[in-house]
Amino acid sequence: MGSAYTTIVCDVIARYKRMCGFEVAYLTGTDEHGVNIERAAEKQGIGPAELVERNQKIFLELWKLLGIQYTHFIRTTETRHARAVQNLVRRTLRRSPSAIYKAKYEGRYCIYDNLYISDSSEPADCPTCGRPGELVSEENYFFRLSAFQKPLQELYAKNPQFVVPDFRFNEVKSFVDAGLRDISISRKSIKWGIPWPDDPEHVFYVWYDALTSYMSGIGFVDGEHDGPDFKFWPADIHAMGKEIIRFHAVYWPAFLMAAGVELPKQIVAHGWLLFEQEKMSKSKGNIAYPEPIVKVLGNDALRYYLLREVVFGQDGNFSRDALLTRYNADLANGLGNLTSRTLTMIHEYCEGKIPNRHVELREPHEHITESEVAGAGLARALEEACRERPKRAGLALTNMDFSGYLLEVWNVVSMSDQFLTYCKPWVRAKDLNERPLLEHVLYCAAEAIRFISVLAHPAIPEATQKIWEQLGQQGKLGDVQIDQLQWGGLKPGTRIGKPEGVFPRMDKKEASERIEIMENEIRNPGSTQPAATPTPAATAGGAGAAPAAAPVPGAKISIEDFAKIELRVGIVKSAEKVQGADKLLKVMVDIGDEVRQVLAGIAQYYVPEELVGRKVVVVANLAPRKMRGQESNGMIVAASVGPEGRPVLCTFTEDVPAGAKLK
């Protein structure tokens, strides 16, 4: 969902800029190198090339599902990209010979976030994910980042909007002001990467590799023989999650300065999407997947929710209940209902054609009735609101205030609803003398919907295109120029399409269950039911995520059956009680290649703080299971002692690394 959020935000910006008359290059892609890819492939028993091929297909299918209109796509395993990365280093060595040098690196490195943690051999945890860093000791090529502290400080001073939002920029400036250390930009211990030019024993550090894709994806070759689309460089916006802002706002500008290449104009960092106030993580089992939501509610529902609910730049809380509430309130009962009833009345009262706009009602005259005066006044207010919305919505988008942008548009939705409720066109239709007011009210409502469709199109493209066609308008809505949007563009007499609901109202319980079934199928292929929530009695007796069935005395299993169970050594990173459950602890366990959330029924026998650092045995391939609203991904093994079944955790007296398998 995090990747989807970033990509949706960029899609909104790109669509809006196109509708403002700009030629837009929207680049996205996949980073496919690094030790984490190498190890993940090894774990699956396949080669890295096969793994990244599978992964990129997943992203391409997801972007299609979400309606992402990118113009360029780059994979870091492509030949054109490898050539660009090698040429960028060659260019740097020509222009800034002292910027790159060879030396020995020894320190802690996080393979999950591709982050150098410390230059010491002392144990250290990754500040981003919390996992322990691995000790790396090898000869590397280094980038002299320390020489770029002052140039970076000058860059930040001259460009106060270089990083947004402001509080993220302050974090970046504080990091640089504290002093910069040179960083390794090559690795010798791994092979899955781009070879260093003229020294193929080394491969590029994954971030030097990945960041260069911003340029290689639009035609960068060497800064002198580039493709035609490199005209779009420097990028107007780089967008990413807050956890990788240092790479983009510190390392990347320094790399480009050393190579004599123009810098991107702005770095935009959004916050994390939280699930029930916790960061989404596979290890915690609290991932929200976009595919089930799109299949149940539609693409636009997810796009609208993420843009409207999350204040860009800050962490946002994802909630299925809030999603469904927002869908029914804003989309089904709001825009959907407004469109449906307006077009239905035009079909019924105006023979399915856009009615006349009675401009004579705009100004009072001697023959105008009292109801016409009131109705015309409201119509003028609605017209004025529509006229000023393009500017107000555009200003919000320019400031990356996506929630504010949609609020501006939905103010017109609300105002249009109130306008119809007050003017009661269904009552005017009964009186021939009020025919002019009836037609004027319905024209104004339809014209307001046209404005809403145009302005909301970058955010909810599928529904607005359908509404556009139902209004009898031709062509693609994305081709309409927002700066040319004028009141009165609907032509009277235009035959409208058949009114069809674009956002049918959903039963929250039923929709939530359908989404949960699909999510459970993704987490646990083959499952067809939502994960069960056991009662306290069902989970209290065991030490793991789920109670196992009692074995039949004397029953035998084959070695093949035993081999199906994946037992690993785990190290407890944290432990805390589960709210509302006296016997459950939520334990975060490092099992080597990831940190898992496991629920264990041991709270009555173990103090959470005393478990930290303890080695335990974990059943790593147990299907996920929900308890008390939390998901457990595995089981901690314990002996059952005494008549009360007191759990005693299995542990080790010898030094065994996290992730080691038990056989």
C-alpha positions as CSV (number, residue, x, y, z in Angstrom):
1,M,0.0,0.0,0.0
2,G,2.9,2.3,0.7
3,S,4.2,2.0,-2.9
4,A,0.7,2.5,-4.2
5,Y,0.3,5.7,-2.2
6,T,3.5,7.2,-3.6
7,T,2.6,6.2,-7.2
8,I,-1.0,7.5,-6.9
9,V,0.2,10.9,-5.6
10,C,2.5,11.2,-8.5
11,D,-0.2,10.2,-10.9
12,V,-2.5,12.9,-9.6
13,I,0.2,15.5,-10.1
14,A,1.0,14.3,-13.6
15,R,-2.6,14.2,-14.7
16,Y,-3.2,17.7,-13.3
17,K,-0.2,19.1,-15.0
18,R,-1.3,17.6,-18.3
19,M,-4.7,19.2,-17.9
20,C,-2.9,22.5,-17.3
21,G,-1.2,22.2,-20.7
22,F,2.2,20.9,-19.6
23,E,4.1,18.2,-21.4
24,V,4.7,15.7,-18.6
25,A,7.2,12.9,-18.1
26,Y,6.1,10.6,-15.3
27,L,8.8,8.0,-14.5
28,T,8.5,5.0,-12.2
29,G,10.2,1.7,-12.1
30,T,11.7,-1.1,-10.0
31,D,15.0,-1.2,-8.1
32,E,16.3,-4.8,-8.7
33,H,19.8,-5.1,-7.2
34,G,21.2,-5.6,-3.8
35,V,22.0,-8.3,-1.3
36,N,18.4,-8.5,-0.1
37,I,17.3,-9.5,-3.6
38,E,20.2,-12.0,-3.8
39,R,19.2,-13.6,-0.5
40,A,15.5,-13.6,-1.2
41,A,16.1,-15.4,-4.5
42,E,18.3,-18.0,-2.8
43,K,15.7,-18.6,-0.1
44,Q,13.2,-19.4,-2.9
45,G,15.6,-21.6,-4.7
46,I,15.7,-19.4,-7.8
47,G,18.1,-17.0,-9.4
48,P,17.9,-13.2,-8.7
49,A,17.0,-12.5,-12.4
50,E,13.9,-14.8,-12.1
51,L,12.8,-13.2,-8.9
52,V,13.0,-9.6,-10.1
53,E,11.2,-10.6,-13.3
54,R,8.3,-11.9,-11.2
55,N,8.3,-8.8,-9.0
56,Q,8.3,-6.2,-11.8
57,K,5.3,-8.0,-13.4
58,I,3.5,-7.6,-10.0
59,F,4.1,-3.9,-10.0
60,L,3.1,-3.4,-13.6
61,E,-0.2,-5.2,-13.0
62,L,-0.8,-3.2,-9.9
63,W,-0.1,0.1,-11.6
64,K,-2.6,-0.9,-14.4
65,L,-5.2,-1.8,-11.8
66,L,-4.7,1.6,-10.1
67,G,-5.0,3.5,-13.4
68,I,-1.4,4.9,-13.2
69,Q,-0.6,6.8,-16.4
70,Y,3.2,6.7,-16.3
71,T,5.1,7.7,-19.5
72,H,8.4,6.0,-18.7
73,F,9.3,2.8,-16.8
74,I,12.9,1.7,-15.8
75,R,14.3,-1.5,-14.4
76,T,17.7,-1.2,-12.8
77,T,18.6,-4.5,-14.5
78,E,18.3,-3.0,-17.9
79,T,21.4,-2.6,-20.0
80,R,20.7,1.1,-20.7
81,H,20.6,1.7,-17.0
82,A,23.9,-0.1,-16.3
83,R,25.6,1.9,-19.0
84,A,24.3,5.1,-17.4
85,V,25.5,4.2,-13.9
86,Q,29.0,3.4,-15.1
87,N,29.1,6.5,-17.3
88,L,28.0,8.7,-14.3
89,V,31.0,7.4,-12.3
90,R,33.4,7.9,-15.3
91,R,32.0,11.5,-15.6
92,T,32.6,12.1,-11.9
93,L,36.2,10.8,-12.1
94,R,36.8,13.2,-15.0
95,R,35.3,16.3,-13.4
96,S,36.0,15.6,-9.7
97,P,38.9,13.1,-9.6
98,S,39.2,13.3,-5.8
99,A,35.5,12.6,-5.2
100,I,36.0,8.8,-5.4
101,Y,38.7,6.7,-3.8
102,K,39.4,3.1,-2.8
103,A,39.7,2.1,0.9
104,K,38.7,-0.6,3.3
105,Y,35.2,-0.5,4.9
106,E,34.4,-2.1,8.2
107,G,31.1,-1.4,9.8
108,R,27.4,-2.4,10.3
109,Y,25.1,-2.5,7.3
110,C,21.3,-3.1,7.0
111,I,20.5,-5.2,4.0
112,Y,16.8,-4.5,4.2
113,D,17.1,-0.7,3.9
114,N,20.4,-0.7,2.1
115,L,21.8,1.6,4.8
116,Y,25.3,1.9,6.3
117,I,24.6,2.1,10.0
118,S,28.0,2.7,11.6
119,D,31.7,2.6,10.9
120,S,32.3,0.4,13.9
121,S,32.3,-3.4,14.3
122,E,30.2,-3.0,17.5
123,P,26.6,-4.4,17.2
124,A,24.1,-1.7,16.0
125,D,20.5,-1.8,15.0
126,C,19.1,-0.1,11.8
127,P,17.5,3.2,12.8
128,T,14.8,2.7,10.1
129,C,13.6,-0.9,10.5
130,G,15.2,-1.8,13.9
131,R,16.8,-5.0,12.7
132,P,20.4,-5.7,13.7
133,G,23.0,-4.5,11.2
134,E,25.4,-7.0,9.6
135,L,29.1,-6.7,10.0
136,V,30.8,-5.9,6.7
137,S,34.5,-5.8,6.2
138,E,35.9,-5.4,2.7
139,E,37.7,-3.1,0.3
140,N,35.3,-0.6,-1.4
141,Y,35.2,2.4,-3.5
142,F,34.2,5.5,-1.4
143,F,32.5,8.7,-2.3
144,R,34.0,11.7,-0.5
145,L,30.6,12.9,0.9
146,S,32.5,14.9,3.6
147,A,33.7,17.4,0.9
148,F,30.1,18.3,0.0
149,Q,28.8,19.5,3.4
150,K,29.3,23.2,2.6
151,P,27.9,22.9,-1.0
152,L,24.8,21.1,0.4
153,Q,24.3,23.7,3.0
154,E,24.5,26.4,0.4
155,L,22.0,24.5,-1.8
156,Y,19.5,24.3,1.1
157,A,20.0,28.0,1.9
158,K,19.3,29.1,-1.7
159,N,16.4,26.8,-2.2
160,P,14.1,26.9,0.8
161,Q,11.6,24.6,-1.0
162,F,14.2,22.0,-2.1
163,V,12.6,19.5,0.4
164,V,9.0,19.5,1.4
165,P,7.4,19.4,3.9
166,D,9.4,21.9,6.0
167,F,9.8,19.6,9.0
168,R,11.4,16.9,6.8
169,F,13.7,19.6,5.4
170,N,14.8,20.5,8.9
171,E,15.7,16.8,9.6
172,V,17.9,16.8,6.4
173,K,19.6,20.1,7.3
174,S,20.3,18.8,10.9
175,F,21.8,15.7,9.5
176,V,24.2,17.6,7.2
177,D,25.0,20.2,9.9
178,A,26.1,17.5,12.2
179,G,28.9,16.6,9.8
180,L,29.1,14.1,6.9
181,R,31.2,11.0,6.6
182,D,32.4,9.5,3.3
183,I,30.2,6.6,2.2
184,S,31.0,3.4,0.4
185,I,29.5,3.2,-3.1
186,S,30.6,-0.3,-4.1
187,R,30.4,-3.8,-2.7
188,K,32.8,-6.7,-3.2
189,S,31.0,-9.4,-1.2
190,I,28.0,-9.6,-3.5
191,K,27.6,-10.3,-7.2
192,W,24.1,-9.2,-8.0
193,G,24.6,-5.7,-9.1
194,I,26.2,-3.5,-11.8
195,P,29.9,-4.1,-12.2
196,W,32.3,-1.2,-11.4
197,P,33.9,0.0,-14.7
198,D,37.3,-1.5,-15.1
199,D,37.1,-3.3,-11.8
200,P,34.4,-6.0,-12.1
201,E,35.1,-7.6,-8.7
202,H,33.1,-4.7,-7.3
203,V,29.4,-3.9,-7.9
204,F,27.7,-0.6,-7.3
205,Y,26.2,0.2,-3.9
206,V,22.5,-0.2,-4.5
207,W,21.6,3.4,-3.8
208,Y,24.1,4.9,-6.3
209,D,22.6,2.4,-8.7
210,A,18.9,3.1,-7.9
211,L,19.1,6.9,-7.8
212,T,20.7,7.1,-11.2
213,S,17.5,5.5,-12.6
214,Y,15.8,8.8,-12.3
215,M,18.0,9.9,-15.3
216,S,18.5,6.7,-17.2
217,G,14.8,6.2,-17.3
218,I,14.4,9.3,-19.5
219,G,17.4,8.8,-21.7
220,F,20.6,9.8,-19.8
221,V,23.7,8.2,-21.3
222,D,26.6,10.2,-20.2
223,G,25.5,13.9,-20.2
224,E,26.6,14.4,-23.8
225,H,25.0,11.8,-25.9
226,D,21.6,11.5,-24.2
227,G,18.3,10.6,-25.6
228,P,15.6,13.1,-26.7
229,D,13.5,12.7,-23.5
230,F,16.4,13.8,-21.3
231,K,15.1,17.3,-22.1
232,F,12.8,16.7,-19.1
233,W,15.8,16.8,-16.7
234,P,16.2,18.2,-14.1
235,A,13.1,16.6,-12.6
236,D,10.6,19.0,-11.1
237,I,9.7,16.5,-8.4
238,H,11.2,13.4,-6.8
239,A,8.6,11.8,-4.6
240,M,9.2,9.1,-1.9
241,G,8.5,7.9,1.6
242,K,10.2,9.7,4.5
243,E,12.4,6.7,5.4
244,I,14.6,7.2,2.3
245,I,14.7,11.0,2.2
246,R,18.4,11.1,3.3
247,F,19.5,9.2,0.1
248,H,17.5,11.6,-2.1
249,A,18.2,14.9,-0.3
250,V,21.8,14.4,0.7
251,Y,23.6,11.6,-1.2
252,W,21.9,12.2,-4.6
253,P,22.6,16.0,-4.8
254,A,26.2,15.3,-3.8
255,F,26.6,12.6,-6.5
256,L,25.2,15.0,-9.1
257,M,27.4,17.9,-8.0
258,A,30.5,15.8,-8.3
259,A,29.4,14.8,-11.8
260,G,28.5,18.3,-12.9
261,V,24.8,17.4,-13.6
262,E,21.9,19.6,-12.8
263,L,20.0,18.8,-9.5
264,P,16.3,17.9,-9.2
265,K,14.2,20.9,-8.3
266,Q,12.3,19.5,-5.4
267,I,12.3,16.5,-3.1
268,V,8.9,15.5,-1.8
269,A,8.6,13.1,1.1
270,H,5.4,11.6,2.5
271,G,4.8,9.9,5.8
272,W,4.1,6.2,6.5
273,L,0.7,4.6,6.1
274,L,-0.1,3.1,9.5
275,F,-2.5,0.4,10.3
276,E,-4.3,1.0,13.6
277,Q,-1.4,3.4,14.4
278,E,1.4,0.9,13.6
279,K,3.6,1.0,10.5
280,M,2.4,-1.5,7.9
281,S,4.8,-4.4,7.9
282,K,4.7,-8.0,6.6
283,S,6.4,-9.1,9.8
284,K,3.6,-7.7,11.9
285,G,0.9,-9.1,9.6
286,N,-0.9,-5.8,9.3
287,I,-0.4,-5.1,5.6
288,A,-3.4,-3.6,3.8
289,Y,-3.4,-4.8,0.1
290,P,-4.8,-2.5,-2.6
291,E,-6.0,-5.2,-4.9
292,P,-9.0,-6.4,-2.7
293,I,-10.1,-2.9,-2.1
294,V,-10.1,-2.1,-5.9
295,K,-12.0,-5.3,-6.7
296,V,-14.7,-4.5,-4.1
297,L,-15.0,-0.7,-4.2
298,G,-13.2,0.3,-7.4
299,N,-10.0,2.0,-8.2
300,D,-11.3,5.5,-7.5
301,A,-12.4,4.6,-4.0
302,L,-8.9,3.7,-2.9
303,R,-7.4,6.7,-4.7
304,Y,-9.9,9.1,-3.1
305,Y,-9.5,7.7,0.4
306,L,-5.7,7.9,0.4
307,L,-5.7,11.4,-1.0
308,R,-8.5,12.7,1.2
309,E,-7.8,11.0,4.5
310,V,-4.0,11.4,4.7
311,V,-2.4,14.8,5.3
312,F,0.5,14.6,2.9
313,G,3.9,14.6,4.6
314,Q,2.5,13.2,7.9
315,D,1.9,9.7,8.9
316,G,-1.6,8.6,8.0
317,N,-3.7,5.9,9.7
318,F,-5.3,3.3,7.3
319,S,-8.6,1.9,8.5
320,R,-11.0,-0.3,6.6
321,D,-13.9,1.1,8.5
322,A,-12.8,4.7,7.7
323,L,-12.4,3.7,4.0
324,L,-15.9,2.4,3.8
325,T,-17.4,5.3,5.7
326,R,-15.6,7.8,3.4
327,Y,-16.7,5.8,0.4
328,N,-20.4,5.9,1.3
329,A,-20.4,9.4,2.6
330,D,-18.4,11.3,0.0
331,L,-18.6,9.1,-3.1
332,A,-21.9,7.1,-3.0
333,N,-24.1,9.6,-1.1
334,G,-22.1,12.7,-2.3
335,L,-20.9,12.8,-5.9
336,G,-22.7,9.6,-7.0
337,N,-26.1,10.6,-5.6
338,L,-25.8,14.2,-6.9
339,T,-25.0,13.0,-10.4
340,S,-27.7,10.3,-10.4
341,R,-30.6,12.5,-9.3
342,T,-29.6,15.5,-11.4
343,L,-29.4,13.4,-14.6
344,T,-32.5,11.4,-13.7
345,M,-34.5,14.7,-13.4
346,I,-33.1,16.0,-16.7
347,H,-34.3,12.7,-18.3
348,E,-37.7,13.0,-16.7
349,Y,-38.4,16.7,-17.0
350,C,-36.3,17.8,-20.0
351,E,-36.6,14.8,-22.4
352,G,-33.1,13.7,-21.7
353,K,-31.5,17.0,-23.0
354,I,-29.5,19.6,-21.2
355,P,-32.1,22.3,-20.4
356,N,-31.9,26.0,-21.3
357,R,-29.9,28.3,-19.2
358,H,-32.2,31.2,-18.3
359,V,-29.8,34.1,-18.0
360,E,-32.7,36.5,-17.5
361,L,-33.0,35.0,-14.0
362,R,-29.6,36.3,-13.1
363,E,-30.8,39.8,-12.5
364,P,-34.1,40.9,-10.8
365,H,-36.8,42.3,-13.0
366,E,-40.5,43.3,-12.6
367,H,-41.9,39.9,-13.8
368,I,-39.6,37.7,-11.6
369,T,-41.3,35.8,-8.8
370,E,-40.2,35.5,-5.2
371,S,-39.2,31.9,-5.6
372,E,-37.3,32.8,-8.8
373,V,-35.4,35.5,-6.9
374,A,-34.3,33.0,-4.2
375,G,-33.4,30.3,-6.7
376,A,-31.5,32.6,-9.0
377,G,-29.6,33.9,-6.0
378,L,-28.5,30.4,-5.0
379,A,-27.6,29.7,-8.7
380,R,-25.4,32.7,-8.8
381,A,-23.6,31.6,-5.6
382,L,-23.1,28.1,-7.1
383,E,-21.8,29.6,-10.3
384,E,-19.3,31.8,-8.4
385,A,-18.1,28.9,-6.3
386,C,-17.4,26.9,-9.5
387,R,-15.6,29.8,-11.1
388,E,-13.2,30.2,-8.3
389,R,-12.6,26.4,-7.7
390,P,-10.0,25.8,-10.4
391,K,-7.7,28.4,-8.8
392,R,-8.3,27.2,-5.3
393,A,-8.0,23.5,-6.1
394,G,-4.9,24.2,-8.1
395,L,-3.2,26.1,-5.3
396,A,-3.8,23.2,-2.9
397,L,-2.3,20.8,-5.4
398,T,0.7,23.0,-6.0
399,N,1.3,23.0,-2.2
400,M,1.0,19.1,-2.1
401,D,-2.2,19.5,-0.1
402,F,-4.1,16.7,-1.7
403,S,-6.7,16.5,1.1
404,G,-7.3,20.3,0.8
405,Y,-7.6,19.9,-3.0
406,L,-10.4,17.3,-2.7
407,L,-12.1,19.3,0.0
408,E,-12.3,22.3,-2.4
409,V,-14.0,20.1,-5.0
410,W,-16.3,18.4,-2.5
411,N,-17.4,21.8,-1.2
412,V,-19.0,22.3,-4.6
413,V,-20.6,18.8,-4.4
414,S,-22.1,19.8,-1.0
415,M,-23.2,23.2,-2.3
416,S,-24.9,21.6,-5.3
417,D,-26.8,19.2,-3.1
418,Q,-28.0,22.0,-0.9
419,F,-28.9,24.0,-4.0
420,L,-31.2,21.2,-5.3
421,T,-32.7,20.5,-1.9
422,Y,-33.7,24.2,-1.5
423,C,-34.9,24.8,-5.1
424,K,-36.9,21.5,-5.2
425,P,-37.0,21.0,-9.0
426,W,-39.3,18.0,-8.6
427,V,-41.9,20.5,-7.1
428,R,-41.2,23.2,-9.8
429,A,-41.9,20.5,-12.5
430,K,-45.6,20.4,-11.4
431,D,-46.1,24.1,-12.2
432,L,-45.7,25.3,-15.9
433,N,-45.2,28.9,-14.6
434,E,-42.0,27.7,-12.9
435,R,-40.7,26.0,-16.0
436,P,-37.9,28.7,-16.5
437,L,-36.7,28.2,-12.9
438,L,-36.8,24.4,-13.2
439,E,-34.7,24.5,-16.3
440,H,-32.3,27.0,-14.9
441,V,-31.8,25.0,-11.7
442,L,-31.2,21.7,-13.5
443,Y,-28.8,23.5,-15.9
444,C,-26.8,24.9,-13.1
445,A,-26.7,21.6,-11.3
446,A,-25.5,19.8,-14.4
447,E,-22.9,22.5,-15.1
448,A,-21.6,22.2,-11.5
449,I,-21.2,18.5,-12.1
450,R,-19.2,19.2,-15.2
451,F,-16.9,21.4,-13.2
452,I,-16.6,18.8,-10.5
453,S,-15.8,16.1,-13.1
454,V,-13.0,18.2,-14.6
455,L,-11.4,19.2,-11.3
456,A,-11.7,15.8,-9.7
457,H,-10.5,13.9,-12.7
458,P,-6.8,13.7,-11.6
459,A,-7.9,12.0,-8.4
460,I,-10.7,9.8,-9.5
461,P,-10.3,9.3,-13.3
462,E,-12.5,6.4,-14.0
463,A,-15.7,7.7,-12.4
464,T,-15.3,11.2,-13.7
465,Q,-14.9,10.0,-17.3
466,K,-18.2,8.0,-16.9
467,I,-19.9,11.1,-15.5
468,W,-18.5,13.2,-18.4
469,E,-20.0,10.8,-20.9
470,Q,-23.3,10.7,-19.0
471,L,-23.4,14.5,-19.4
472,G,-23.3,14.0,-23.1
473,Q,-19.7,15.3,-23.5
474,Q,-17.3,13.9,-26.1
475,G,-13.7,12.9,-25.9
476,K,-11.4,12.1,-23.1
477,L,-11.8,14.2,-20.0
478,G,-8.0,14.2,-19.5
479,D,-7.7,16.3,-22.6
480,V,-9.8,19.2,-21.1
481,Q,-7.7,22.2,-20.2
482,I,-8.4,23.2,-16.6
483,D,-7.2,26.8,-17.2
484,Q,-9.9,27.1,-20.0
485,L,-12.7,25.9,-17.8
486,Q,-15.5,28.5,-18.0
487,W,-19.1,28.5,-16.6
488,G,-21.7,28.0,-19.3
489,G,-19.8,25.3,-21.3
490,L,-22.7,22.9,-21.3
491,K,-24.7,23.4,-24.5
492,P,-28.5,23.4,-24.0
493,G,-30.1,20.7,-26.1
494,T,-27.2,18.2,-25.7
495,R,-28.6,14.7,-25.2
496,I,-27.3,13.2,-22.1
497,G,-26.4,9.5,-21.5
498,K,-28.3,7.0,-19.5
499,P,-27.9,7.8,-15.8
500,E,-25.9,5.0,-14.2
501,G,-24.6,4.9,-10.7
502,V,-20.8,5.4,-10.6
503,F,-20.5,4.8,-6.8
504,P,-23.2,2.3,-5.6
505,R,-23.7,2.4,-1.9
506,M,-22.0,-0.5,0.0
507,D,-23.1,-2.4,3.0
508,K,-20.1,-1.9,5.3
509,K,-20.2,-5.3,6.9
510,E,-20.5,-7.2,3.7
511,A,-17.9,-5.1,1.9
512,S,-15.4,-5.4,4.8
513,E,-15.8,-9.2,4.8
514,R,-15.2,-9.5,1.1
515,I,-12.1,-7.4,1.4
516,E,-10.9,-9.5,4.3
517,I,-11.5,-12.8,2.5
518,M,-9.4,-11.5,-0.5
519,E,-6.6,-10.2,1.8
520,N,-6.5,-13.5,3.6
521,E,-6.2,-15.3,0.3
522,I,-3.1,-13.1,-0.5
523,R,-1.5,-13.8,2.9
524,N,-2.4,-17.5,2.9
525,P,-3.1,-18.8,-0.7
526,G,-5.8,-21.4,-0.7
527,S,-7.8,-19.9,2.2
528,T,-11.4,-18.9,1.4
529,Q,-12.5,-17.6,4.8
530,P,-11.6,-14.5,6.8
531,A,-9.0,-15.3,9.5
532,A,-10.8,-16.5,12.6
533,T,-10.7,-14.5,15.8
534,P,-10.4,-17.1,18.6
535,T,-12.0,-16.7,22.0
536,P,-9.6,-16.1,24.9
537,A,-10.2,-19.7,26.0
538,A,-9.0,-21.0,22.7
539,T,-5.7,-19.1,22.8
540,A,-4.9,-19.0,26.5
541,G,-3.4,-22.5,26.9
542,G,-0.5,-22.5,24.4
543,A,2.7,-20.6,23.9
544,G,2.2,-19.9,20.3
545,A,0.0,-18.2,17.7
546,A,-2.5,-21.0,17.6
547,P,-3.2,-24.1,19.7
548,A,-2.2,-27.3,17.9
549,A,-4.5,-30.3,18.0
550,A,-3.6,-32.8,20.7
551,P,-1.6,-35.7,19.1
552,V,-3.0,-39.1,19.2
553,P,-1.0,-41.2,21.7
554,G,1.5,-43.4,19.9
555,A,0.7,-42.0,16.5
556,K,3.7,-41.8,14.1
557,I,4.6,-39.3,11.4
558,S,6.9,-39.7,8.5
559,I,10.2,-37.8,8.1
560,E,8.5,-36.0,5.1
561,D,5.8,-34.7,7.4
562,F,8.4,-33.5,9.9
563,A,10.3,-31.8,7.1
564,K,7.3,-29.6,6.3
565,I,7.7,-27.8,9.6
566,E,10.2,-25.0,9.4
567,L,11.8,-24.4,12.8
568,R,14.1,-21.4,13.3
569,V,16.1,-19.7,16.0
570,G,14.7,-16.4,16.9
571,I,15.9,-13.5,19.0
572,V,13.2,-11.5,20.9
573,K,13.5,-7.8,20.0
574,S,10.5,-6.6,22.0
575,A,7.5,-7.9,23.9
576,E,4.4,-6.3,25.3
577,K,1.0,-7.3,26.5
578,V,-2.0,-7.5,24.1
579,Q,-4.7,-5.1,25.3
580,G,-7.7,-6.9,26.6
581,A,-6.0,-10.3,26.7
582,D,-4.6,-11.4,30.1
583,K,-2.6,-14.3,28.7
584,L,-1.3,-13.0,25.4
585,L,2.0,-11.3,24.7
586,K,2.9,-9.6,21.3
587,V,6.4,-10.6,20.6
588,M,8.6,-9.2,17.8
589,V,11.1,-11.9,16.9
590,D,14.2,-11.6,14.6
591,I,14.3,-14.9,12.6
592,G,17.3,-13.9,10.5
593,D,15.9,-12.5,7.3
594,E,13.0,-10.6,8.9
595,V,11.4,-9.6,12.2
596,R,8.1,-11.4,12.8
597,Q,5.2,-10.5,15.0
598,V,4.1,-13.6,17.0
599,L,1.4,-13.8,19.7
600,A,2.2,-16.1,22.5
601,G,0.0,-17.2,25.5
602,I,2.7,-16.7,28.1
603,A,1.9,-13.4,29.7
604,Q,1.0,-15.0,33.1
605,Y,4.5,-16.6,33.3
606,Y,6.9,-14.2,31.7
607,V,7.7,-10.5,32.2
608,P,7.8,-8.8,28.7
609,E,10.9,-6.8,29.4
610,E,12.9,-9.9,30.6
611,L,12.2,-11.7,27.2
612,V,14.1,-9.1,25.2
613,G,17.3,-10.6,23.8
614,R,16.3,-14.2,24.6
615,K,16.7,-16.9,22.0
616,V,13.6,-18.9,21.2
617,V,12.4,-21.6,18.7
618,V,9.9,-20.3,16.2
619,V,7.7,-22.3,13.8
620,A,8.3,-20.0,10.8
621,N,6.0,-21.5,8.2
622,L,2.7,-21.6,10.2
623,A,-0.2,-19.9,8.4
624,P,-1.0,-16.4,9.8
625,R,-3.8,-16.3,12.4
626,K,-5.7,-13.4,14.0
627,M,-6.3,-13.0,17.7
628,R,-7.7,-10.0,19.4
629,G,-7.5,-8.0,16.2
630,Q,-3.7,-8.8,16.0
631,E,-2.1,-11.1,13.5
632,S,0.4,-13.7,14.5
633,N,2.9,-14.9,12.0
634,G,4.4,-18.1,13.5
635,M,4.5,-19.9,16.8
636,I,7.0,-19.8,19.7
637,V,7.7,-23.3,20.9
638,A,7.4,-24.1,24.6
639,A,7.2,-27.2,26.8
640,S,3.9,-27.7,28.7
641,V,4.7,-28.4,32.4
642,G,2.5,-29.6,35.2
643,P,-1.3,-30.1,35.4
644,E,-1.9,-26.4,34.6
645,G,0.2,-26.6,31.4
646,R,2.7,-24.0,32.4
647,P,4.7,-22.9,29.3
648,V,8.5,-23.1,29.5
649,L,10.2,-21.6,26.5
650,C,12.7,-23.7,24.5
651,T,16.1,-21.9,24.3
652,F,19.8,-22.5,23.7
653,T,22.9,-22.7,25.9
654,E,25.3,-22.3,23.0
655,D,25.8,-19.3,20.7
656,V,23.4,-19.8,17.7
657,P,22.6,-17.0,15.2
658,A,19.1,-15.8,14.5
659,G,17.6,-17.6,11.6
660,A,19.5,-20.8,12.0
661,K,17.2,-23.8,11.1
662,L,16.5,-26.7,13.4
663,K,16.6,-30.1,11.9
